[in-house]
Amino acid sequence: MIANAAQADREMAGLFRDAWEVGAGYVCQWPNAAAVDINSLDTWAHWSQQYTTGRQGSFGPVGRRKFIKEGAVIIVCFTPLAKGSTVGRTIAQVALGAYEGRRTSGGVTFRNVRIESEGQGQADGTDRAWWATAVVAEFNYEYLR
């Protein structure tokens, strides 16, 4: 069972990191990690997560109360416009496979894993244009406190 949010966060990131390093082989930007110079990259991804709700699932003495957390992991895969959606879709499948039908060892479960949006944009604040493909994996887990 998950002990705390930090453990859950590590496990969720670990699933993606393992799949991405083996299946895609491109750089990924992570929260709280050293900045990556994306201007020198051809293809890359950005991993983030967002908690959307948290609630108490049961009452009882300290250490026996169940709490439930829910949210989404969001991975945006960026490719140059010249490669467009073809490469973007290919690497998005790696991100999809990292979470679809999966559960971490501590009990974080994933559902509604999907490729949600695709489109063109400037991701780095420069004039360089990217094709962006977003993958969303909703998650939930429980812990006792």
N, C-alpha and C positions, 0 to 999 in steps of 0.2 A: 504494500500500500504506500502511496505517496506520503512523505513525511511533511513536506512544505512546498511552497511555490518554487523555491530555488531548485529543488530536486526535479520537479515537473518540468521547469524550463530547460534544464540540462538534458533531460530525457527527450523532450520534443526536438530540441536542436540537434541532438545526437542522431536521431533517426534520419534527419535530412542530411546532415554532414556525411554520414556513412554512405548513403545512396548517391549523393552529389559527387563526392570525391571519386567514387568508382565508376558511376554511370555517365557523368557529364564531363568531369575533368576541367571545369572552368572556375574562375574566382567567384567567391560569394562574399558580399558585404554582410557583416554581422553587427548587431548592436554591441556597443562597448568594446569594439575591436579597433585596431589601428585602421585609419582611413586608407582606402584603396584608390589609386589614381586610375579612374575608369577611362580617362582619355587615351591611355596606352593599351586598353583592352579591346578585343574584338567582340567577345561575348561574355556576359557576366550575369550574376543574379543578386538580388537583395532579399534577405530573410528577415522577417519580423513577426511578432505575435501581438495580439491584442486581447485582453480580458474583457468580456462583455457583461458578465454577471457573476455574482457569487452569493450564495445563500446558505443558511443553516438548514441541514437536512434532518437533524434530530436533536433532542434535548437530553440532558443527563449530566452526570458529574464531569468535572474537568478530565480530559483525556479520553472521554467516551462520546463526546459530541461530534457528529458528522457534519462537515462542511463541504459544499459542492462548488466547484469553480468551472466556468465555461468561457470559451473564447474562440479565437481563430488564429491559425498560423497562416501567414500570407507570404508567398514567394513570388517575386516579380522577376521574370527572366528577360534580359535585354539582349537584343541582337541588332546589328547594323541594318538599316533599311534594305540594303542590297541583298541581305540574306532573308529578310522579312519573316514571314510566318512559318516558313518551312523549318528552319533551325529552331526558331522559338517554340514551335509545337513539339519538336523532338526533345528539347531539353525540359520543357514543361512536363512531358511524360515521365521524366526521371523524378521530378518533384512530386508529381501525382503518385507515383509508385512508392515514394518514401512513406506516405501516410495512408493511402487507400487500403482499407481492411486491416489496419495495423493497430497494435496496442503496445505501449511500452511495458517494460518489466515491472514498473511501479504501479501501473494501472491507468495511465492516461489513454483514453480511447478517442478515436477519430471517426467522424461521420461527415456526410455531405462533402466529400473531397471532390473538387472540381476545378476545371479550367474556367475561370469566370469572365475574364475580359482580355481583349487584345486590342492593340492600337498603336498609333504612332505618337511620339512625343519627344521632348528634350528632357532627359532625365538628369543631366548633369549641369544645367544652367548655362551651357555653351550652345553654339549653333549646331552641334553634332546631333543628328536625329537618330533615334533608336526605335525599334519595334519592341513593344512591351507585351509580354504574355503573363497574366497573373494566375496563380494557382492558390486556392483557398482550401484549408482543411480545418473544419470546425472540431474543437476538442472539448472534452470534459473529464474531470477527475474528482475524486473524493479523498478527504483526509480526516483524521481524528485530531481533535484538540480539546 
